[in-house]
Amino acid sequence: MLTYANMAIDAIQNGKKTWINTYVAEKSVSEPLEAFVDSQTQFTKQVAKTWWETTGAMSESIVKHFFHN
């Protein structure tokens, strides 16, 4: 499931980079924008990973508590 989330994140972020490369011709402007998109990508993937791990651990704890007594 996390793989699909990362694929979606990459697709959106690559769309942003394509837009930047298409419409921002000045390198002094486009390079910082691309660096910002890269930072967004790393941040968003980390948030997705943390959410995945947290909800997985919570679900496992609930199942153990209710079904393994």
TORTORBA-343839 format. One record per atom (N, C-alpha, C): residue number from 0; residue in one letter; atom name; x, y, z. Coordinates in steps of 0.05 Angstrom, whole numbers, padded with zeros to 5 digits. Atoms other than C-alpha are relative to their C-alpha. Layout:
N
<node num="NUM" residuo="a" atomo="CA" c1="X" c2="Y" c3="Z"/>
...
END
This chain:
69
<node num="0" residuo="m" atomo="N" c1="00016" c2="-00024" c3="00000"/>
<node num="0" residuo="m" atomo="CA" c1="00000" c2="00000" c3="00000"/>
<node num="0" residuo="m" atomo="C" c1="00017" c2="00025" c3="00000"/>
<node num="1" residuo="l" atomo="N" c1="-00017" c2="-00024" c3="00000"/>
<node num="1" residuo="l" atomo="CA" c1="00056" c2="00048" c3="00016"/>
<node num="1" residuo="l" atomo="C" c1="00013" c2="00004" c3="-00027"/>
<node num="2" residuo="t" atomo="N" c1="-00011" c2="-00003" c3="00027"/>
<node num="2" residuo="t" atomo="CA" c1="00084" c2="00034" c3="-00053"/>
<node num="2" residuo="t" atomo="C" c1="-00018" c2="00017" c3="-00017"/>
<node num="3" residuo="y" atomo="N" c1="00020" c2="-00015" c3="00016"/>
<node num="3" residuo="y" atomo="CA" c1="00020" c2="00060" c3="-00084"/>
<node num="3" residuo="y" atomo="C" c1="-00001" c2="00030" c3="00008"/>
<node num="4" residuo="a" atomo="N" c1="00000" c2="-00027" c3="-00010"/>
<node num="4" residuo="a" atomo="CA" c1="00022" c2="00122" c3="-00040"/>
<node num="4" residuo="a" atomo="C" c1="00025" c2="00015" c3="-00012"/>
<node num="5" residuo="n" atomo="N" c1="-00024" c2="-00012" c3="00011"/>
<node num="5" residuo="n" atomo="CA" c1="00094" c2="00136" c3="-00062"/>
<node num="5" residuo="n" atomo="C" c1="-00002" c2="00004" c3="-00030"/>
<node num="6" residuo="m" atomo="N" c1="00005" c2="-00004" c3="00029"/>
<node num="6" residuo="m" atomo="CA" c1="00074" c2="00126" c3="-00135"/>
<node num="6" residuo="m" atomo="C" c1="-00017" c2="00024" c3="-00005"/>
<node num="7" residuo="a" atomo="N" c1="00017" c2="-00023" c3="00003"/>
<node num="7" residuo="a" atomo="CA" c1="00019" c2="00177" c3="-00127"/>
<node num="7" residuo="a" atomo="C" c1="00015" c2="00026" c3="00006"/>
<node num="8" residuo="i" atomo="N" c1="-00016" c2="-00024" c3="-00008"/>
<node num="8" residuo="i" atomo="CA" c1="00065" c2="00226" c3="-00092"/>
<node num="8" residuo="i" atomo="C" c1="00019" c2="00007" c3="-00023"/>
<node num="9" residuo="d" atomo="N" c1="-00019" c2="-00004" c3="00022"/>
<node num="9" residuo="d" atomo="CA" c1="00117" c2="00217" c3="-00147"/>
<node num="9" residuo="d" atomo="C" c1="-00014" c2="00012" c3="-00025"/>
<node num="10" residuo="a" atomo="N" c1="00015" c2="-00010" c3="00024"/>
<node num="10" residuo="a" atomo="CA" c1="00065" c2="00228" c3="-00202"/>
<node num="10" residuo="a" atomo="C" c1="-00007" c2="00029" c3="00003"/>
<node num="11" residuo="i" atomo="N" c1="00008" c2="-00028" c3="-00005"/>
<node num="11" residuo="i" atomo="CA" c1="00040" c2="00293" c3="-00171"/>
<node num="11" residuo="i" atomo="C" c1="00025" c2="00018" c3="-00001"/>
<node num="12" residuo="q" atomo="N" c1="-00024" c2="-00017" c3="-00001"/>
<node num="12" residuo="q" atomo="CA" c1="00110" c2="00319" c3="-00157"/>
<node num="12" residuo="q" atomo="C" c1="00013" c2="00002" c3="-00028"/>
<node num="13" residuo="n" atomo="N" c1="-00012" c2="-00001" c3="00027"/>
<node num="13" residuo="n" atomo="CA" c1="00135" c2="00300" c3="-00227"/>
<node num="13" residuo="n" atomo="C" c1="-00017" c2="00019" c3="-00018"/>
<node num="14" residuo="g" atomo="N" c1="00017" c2="-00019" c3="00015"/>
<node num="14" residuo="g" atomo="CA" c1="00075" c2="00339" c3="-00255"/>
<node num="14" residuo="g" atomo="C" c1="00008" c2="00029" c3="00006"/>
<node num="15" residuo="k" atomo="N" c1="-00009" c2="-00027" c3="-00007"/>
<node num="15" residuo="k" atomo="CA" c1="00098" c2="00400" c3="-00216"/>
<node num="15" residuo="k" atomo="C" c1="00027" c2="00007" c3="-00014"/>
<node num="16" residuo="k" atomo="N" c1="-00026" c2="-00005" c3="00013"/>
<node num="16" residuo="k" atomo="CA" c1="00169" c2="00392" c3="-00243"/>
<node num="16" residuo="k" atomo="C" c1="-00003" c2="00005" c3="-00030"/>
<node num="17" residuo="t" atomo="N" c1="00005" c2="-00003" c3="00029"/>
<node num="17" residuo="t" atomo="CA" c1="00143" c2="00385" c3="-00314"/>
<node num="17" residuo="t" atomo="C" c1="-00011" c2="00028" c3="-00005"/>
<node num="18" residuo="w" atomo="N" c1="00011" c2="-00027" c3="00003"/>
<node num="18" residuo="w" atomo="CA" c1="00102" c2="00449" c3="-00305"/>
<node num="18" residuo="w" atomo="C" c1="00022" c2="00021" c3="00003"/>
<node num="19" residuo="i" atomo="N" c1="-00022" c2="-00020" c3="-00004"/>
<node num="19" residuo="i" atomo="CA" c1="00163" c2="00486" c3="-00278"/>
<node num="19" residuo="i" atomo="C" c1="00018" c2="00000" c3="-00025"/>
<node num="20" residuo="n" atomo="N" c1="-00018" c2="00002" c3="00023"/>
<node num="20" residuo="n" atomo="CA" c1="00207" c2="00461" c3="-00336"/>
<node num="20" residuo="n" atomo="C" c1="-00013" c2="00011" c3="-00026"/>
<node num="21" residuo="t" atomo="N" c1="00014" c2="-00010" c3="00024"/>
<node num="21" residuo="t" atomo="CA" c1="00153" c2="00481" c3="-00387"/>
<node num="21" residuo="t" atomo="C" c1="-00004" c2="00030" c3="00001"/>
<node num="22" residuo="y" atomo="N" c1="00008" c2="-00027" c3="-00001"/>
<node num="22" residuo="y" atomo="CA" c1="00134" c2="00549" c3="-00362"/>
<node num="22" residuo="y" atomo="C" c1="00019" c2="00020" c3="00014"/>
<node num="23" residuo="v" atomo="N" c1="-00020" c2="-00018" c3="-00013"/>
<node num="23" residuo="v" atomo="CA" c1="00194" c2="00576" c3="-00322"/>
<node num="23" residuo="v" atomo="C" c1="00026" c2="-00004" c3="-00014"/>
<node num="24" residuo="a" atomo="N" c1="-00024" c2="00002" c3="00017"/>
<node num="24" residuo="a" atomo="CA" c1="00250" c2="00589" c3="-00371"/>
<node num="24" residuo="a" atomo="C" c1="00026" c2="00009" c3="00015"/>
<node num="25" residuo="e" atomo="N" c1="-00023" c2="-00011" c3="-00014"/>
<node num="25" residuo="e" atomo="CA" c1="00296" c2="00627" c3="-00324"/>
<node num="25" residuo="e" atomo="C" c1="00011" c2="-00020" c3="00021"/>
<node num="26" residuo="k" atomo="N" c1="-00013" c2="00020" c3="-00017"/>
<node num="26" residuo="k" atomo="CA" c1="00344" c2="00578" c3="-00290"/>
<node num="26" residuo="k" atomo="C" c1="00002" c2="00009" c3="00029"/>
<node num="27" residuo="s" atomo="N" c1="-00004" c2="-00010" c3="-00027"/>
<node num="27" residuo="s" atomo="CA" c1="00355" c2="00623" c3="-00230"/>
<node num="27" residuo="s" atomo="C" c1="-00027" c2="-00001" c3="00016"/>
<node num="28" residuo="v" atomo="N" c1="00026" c2="00003" c3="-00013"/>
<node num="28" residuo="v" atomo="CA" c1="00280" c2="00616" c3="-00215"/>
<node num="28" residuo="v" atomo="C" c1="-00008" c2="-00029" c3="00001"/>
<node num="29" residuo="s" atomo="N" c1="00010" c2="00028" c3="00002"/>
<node num="29" residuo="s" atomo="CA" c1="00267" c2="00544" c3="-00238"/>
<node num="29" residuo="s" atomo="C" c1="00016" c2="-00018" c3="00019"/>
<node num="30" residuo="e" atomo="N" c1="-00016" c2="00018" c3="-00017"/>
<node num="30" residuo="e" atomo="CA" c1="00325" c2="00512" c3="-00199"/>
<node num="30" residuo="e" atomo="C" c1="-00010" c2="00000" c3="00029"/>
<node num="31" residuo="p" atomo="N" c1="00010" c2="00000" c3="-00028"/>
<node num="31" residuo="p" atomo="CA" c1="00301" c2="00536" c3="-00130"/>
<node num="31" residuo="p" atomo="C" c1="-00028" c2="-00012" c3="00002"/>
<node num="32" residuo="l" atomo="N" c1="00026" c2="00012" c3="-00001"/>
<node num="32" residuo="l" atomo="CA" c1="00230" c2="00516" c3="-00148"/>
<node num="32" residuo="l" atomo="C" c1="00001" c2="-00031" c3="-00001"/>
<node num="33" residuo="e" atomo="N" c1="-00004" c2="00029" c3="00001"/>
<node num="33" residuo="e" atomo="CA" c1="00253" c2="00446" c3="-00167"/>
<node num="33" residuo="e" atomo="C" c1="00011" c2="-00011" c3="00026"/>
<node num="34" residuo="a" atomo="N" c1="-00010" c2="00008" c3="-00026"/>
<node num="34" residuo="a" atomo="CA" c1="00292" c2="00441" c3="-00102"/>
<node num="34" residuo="a" atomo="C" c1="-00022" c2="-00001" c3="00020"/>
<node num="35" residuo="f" atomo="N" c1="00023" c2="-00001" c3="-00018"/>
<node num="35" residuo="f" atomo="CA" c1="00229" c2="00461" c3="-00065"/>
<node num="35" residuo="f" atomo="C" c1="-00018" c2="-00024" c3="-00004"/>
<node num="36" residuo="v" atomo="N" c1="00017" c2="00023" c3="00007"/>
<node num="36" residuo="v" atomo="CA" c1="00189" c2="00407" c3="-00101"/>
<node num="36" residuo="v" atomo="C" c1="00013" c2="-00026" c3="00011"/>
<node num="37" residuo="d" atomo="N" c1="-00014" c2="00023" c3="-00011"/>
<node num="37" residuo="d" atomo="CA" c1="00243" c2="00356" c3="-00082"/>
<node num="37" residuo="d" atomo="C" c1="-00003" c2="-00002" c3="00030"/>
<node num="38" residuo="s" atomo="N" c1="00004" c2="00000" c3="-00030"/>
<node num="38" residuo="s" atomo="CA" c1="00237" c2="00377" c3="-00009"/>
<node num="38" residuo="s" atomo="C" c1="-00028" c2="-00008" c3="00007"/>
<node num="39" residuo="q" atomo="N" c1="00028" c2="00008" c3="-00004"/>
<node num="39" residuo="q" atomo="CA" c1="00162" c2="00371" c3="-00013"/>
<node num="39" residuo="q" atomo="C" c1="-00003" c2="-00031" c3="-00003"/>
<node num="40" residuo="t" atomo="N" c1="00003" c2="00029" c3="00006"/>
<node num="40" residuo="t" atomo="CA" c1="00169" c2="00301" c3="-00042"/>
<node num="40" residuo="t" atomo="C" c1="00011" c2="-00016" c3="00024"/>
<node num="41" residuo="q" atomo="N" c1="-00011" c2="00015" c3="-00022"/>
<node num="41" residuo="q" atomo="CA" c1="00215" c2="00277" c3="00014"/>
<node num="41" residuo="q" atomo="C" c1="-00017" c2="00003" c3="00025"/>
<node num="42" residuo="f" atomo="N" c1="00017" c2="-00004" c3="-00024"/>
<node num="42" residuo="f" atomo="CA" c1="00171" c2="00308" c3="00068"/>
<node num="42" residuo="f" atomo="C" c1="-00026" c2="-00016" c3="-00002"/>
<node num="43" residuo="t" atomo="N" c1="00025" c2="00014" c3="00003"/>
<node num="43" residuo="t" atomo="CA" c1="00107" c2="00279" c3="00040"/>
<node num="43" residuo="t" atomo="C" c1="00003" c2="-00030" c3="00002"/>
<node num="44" residuo="k" atomo="N" c1="-00006" c2="00028" c3="-00002"/>
<node num="44" residuo="k" atomo="CA" c1="00137" c2="00210" c3="00032"/>
<node num="44" residuo="k" atomo="C" c1="00005" c2="-00009" c3="00029"/>
<node num="45" residuo="q" atomo="N" c1="-00005" c2="00006" c3="-00028"/>
<node num="45" residuo="q" atomo="CA" c1="00161" c2="00212" c3="00104"/>
<node num="45" residuo="q" atomo="C" c1="-00026" c2="00000" c3="00016"/>
<node num="46" residuo="v" atomo="N" c1="00026" c2="-00001" c3="-00014"/>
<node num="46" residuo="v" atomo="CA" c1="00092" c2="00233" c3="00129"/>
<node num="46" residuo="v" atomo="C" c1="-00016" c2="-00025" c3="-00007"/>
<node num="47" residuo="a" atomo="N" c1="00015" c2="00024" c3="00008"/>
<node num="47" residuo="a" atomo="CA" c1="00060" c2="00175" c3="00089"/>
<node num="47" residuo="a" atomo="C" c1="00012" c2="-00024" c3="00014"/>
<node num="48" residuo="k" atomo="N" c1="-00013" c2="00024" c3="-00013"/>
<node num="48" residuo="k" atomo="CA" c1="00111" c2="00125" c3="00117"/>
<node num="48" residuo="k" atomo="C" c1="-00006" c2="00000" c3="00030"/>
<node num="49" residuo="t" atomo="N" c1="00006" c2="-00002" c3="-00029"/>
<node num="49" residuo="t" atomo="CA" c1="00100" c2="00150" c3="00189"/>
<node num="49" residuo="t" atomo="C" c1="-00029" c2="-00008" c3="00005"/>
<node num="50" residuo="w" atomo="N" c1="00028" c2="00007" c3="-00003"/>
<node num="50" residuo="w" atomo="CA" c1="00025" c2="00146" c3="00180"/>
<node num="50" residuo="w" atomo="C" c1="-00005" c2="-00030" c3="-00003"/>
<node num="51" residuo="w" atomo="N" c1="00003" c2="00028" c3="00006"/>
<node num="51" residuo="w" atomo="CA" c1="00030" c2="00076" c3="00151"/>
<node num="51" residuo="w" atomo="C" c1="00010" c2="-00017" c3="00024"/>
<node num="52" residuo="e" atomo="N" c1="-00011" c2="00015" c3="-00023"/>
<node num="52" residuo="e" atomo="CA" c1="00074" c2="00051" c3="00209"/>
<node num="52" residuo="e" atomo="C" c1="-00017" c2="00004" c3="00025"/>
<node num="53" residuo="t" atomo="N" c1="00015" c2="-00005" c3="-00024"/>
<node num="53" residuo="t" atomo="CA" c1="00032" c2="00084" c3="00262"/>
<node num="53" residuo="t" atomo="C" c1="-00027" c2="-00014" c3="-00001"/>
<node num="54" residuo="t" atomo="N" c1="00026" c2="00014" c3="00002"/>
<node num="54" residuo="t" atomo="CA" c1="-00035" c2="00058" c3="00237"/>
<node num="54" residuo="t" atomo="C" c1="00003" c2="-00030" c3="00000"/>
<node num="55" residuo="g" atomo="N" c1="-00005" c2="00029" c3="00000"/>
<node num="55" residuo="g" atomo="CA" c1="-00005" c2="-00011" c3="00226"/>
<node num="55" residuo="g" atomo="C" c1="00005" c2="-00010" c3="00028"/>
<node num="56" residuo="a" atomo="N" c1="-00005" c2="00008" c3="-00027"/>
<node num="56" residuo="a" atomo="CA" c1="00021" c2="-00014" c3="00297"/>
<node num="56" residuo="a" atomo="C" c1="-00025" c2="00002" c3="00017"/>
<node num="57" residuo="m" atomo="N" c1="00025" c2="-00004" c3="-00015"/>
<node num="57" residuo="m" atomo="CA" c1="-00045" c2="00012" c3="00324"/>
<node num="57" residuo="m" atomo="C" c1="-00019" c2="-00024" c3="-00006"/>
<node num="58" residuo="s" atomo="N" c1="00017" c2="00022" c3="00008"/>
<node num="58" residuo="s" atomo="CA" c1="-00084" c2="-00040" c3="00285"/>
<node num="58" residuo="s" atomo="C" c1="00009" c2="-00027" c3="00012"/>
<node num="59" residuo="e" atomo="N" c1="-00011" c2="00025" c3="-00012"/>
<node num="59" residuo="e" atomo="CA" c1="-00038" c2="-00096" c3="00308"/>
<node num="59" residuo="e" atomo="C" c1="-00006" c2="-00001" c3="00030"/>
<node num="60" residuo="s" atomo="N" c1="00005" c2="-00001" c3="-00029"/>
<node num="60" residuo="s" atomo="CA" c1="-00046" c2="-00074" c3="00380"/>
<node num="60" residuo="s" atomo="C" c1="-00030" c2="-00005" c3="00006"/>
<node num="61" residuo="i" atomo="N" c1="00028" c2="00004" c3="-00004"/>
<node num="61" residuo="i" atomo="CA" c1="-00122" c2="-00072" c3="00374"/>
<node num="61" residuo="i" atomo="C" c1="-00008" c2="-00029" c3="-00004"/>
<node num="62" residuo="v" atomo="N" c1="00006" c2="00028" c3="00006"/>
<node num="62" residuo="v" atomo="CA" c1="-00125" c2="-00141" c3="00343"/>
<node num="62" residuo="v" atomo="C" c1="00010" c2="-00018" c3="00022"/>
<node num="63" residuo="k" atomo="N" c1="-00011" c2="00017" c3="-00022"/>
<node num="63" residuo="k" atomo="CA" c1="-00080" c2="-00171" c3="00396"/>
<node num="63" residuo="k" atomo="C" c1="-00016" c2="00003" c3="00026"/>
<node num="64" residuo="h" atomo="N" c1="00015" c2="-00005" c3="-00025"/>
<node num="64" residuo="h" atomo="CA" c1="-00120" c2="-00138" c3="00452"/>
<node num="64" residuo="h" atomo="C" c1="-00027" c2="-00014" c3="-00001"/>
<node num="65" residuo="f" atomo="N" c1="00027" c2="00010" c3="00001"/>
<node num="65" residuo="f" atomo="CA" c1="-00188" c2="-00161" c3="00428"/>
<node num="65" residuo="f" atomo="C" c1="-00002" c2="-00029" c3="-00007"/>
<node num="66" residuo="f" atomo="N" c1="00003" c2="00027" c3="00010"/>
<node num="66" residuo="f" atomo="CA" c1="-00174" c2="-00228" c3="00396"/>
<node num="66" residuo="f" atomo="C" c1="00020" c2="-00020" c3="00011"/>
<node num="67" residuo="h" atomo="N" c1="-00020" c2="00019" c3="-00011"/>
<node num="67" residuo="h" atomo="CA" c1="-00116" c2="-00258" c3="00435"/>
<node num="67" residuo="h" atomo="C" c1="-00001" c2="-00001" c3="00030"/>
<node num="68" residuo="n" atomo="N" c1="00003" c2="00002" c3="-00029"/>
<node num="68" residuo="n" atomo="CA" c1="-00142" c2="-00255" c3="00505"/>
<node num="68" residuo="n" atomo="C" c1="-00007" c2="-00027" c3="00009"/>
END
